């Protein structure tokens, strides 16, 4: 009796999944991609926030410069009286405020029964450069502070009286106005900013 032996290769089992090593490698690659995506997204958010802060700061600086320029350019040689009836000159500096003046051109779209002149003052309060406008030219206290520029810890003023720059303003004529004013504002967040403002017609000669 003969015994036959087959030389045909035996079928190998077929694998239908991933090995443990392949799964670990895939998870590691996915983790690296997720970390990179998260870092990229965080960087984009930070850059967007920084751009927004810079845009806000630039806008605040432009508004401050525009309003300072308008106030100085429209200064009027008109003295005023406070709520106690005490007289004050048309322009004063370093007197409870950085400076105070009377300006022309107060818009009146509602045609209210009031003058077109307005009393305004600028000061540094609570780390900000602020502007106050009195509701009436005479007989009233300054209004609420409008914050124009944050991050200001100090501000100084120099005044050109027609002969040169002075640190103060003392003119015997109550209606006298300076030729120009220079405001220097500083703070850790803003560095040092200088505003050079010509004063309107009627300035010192």
Secondary structure, DSSP 8 states (H G I E B T S, - for coil): ----------------S--HHHHHHHHHHHHHHHHHHHHHHHHHHHHHHHHHHHHHHHHHHHHHHHHHHHHHHTB----EE-TT--EE-SEEESSSSSEEEEES----TT--SS-S-EEEEEEEETTEEEEEE-SSSSS------EEEEES--EEEEEEE-SSSEESS---SSTT-B-SEEEEEEEETTTEEEEEEEE--TTB--
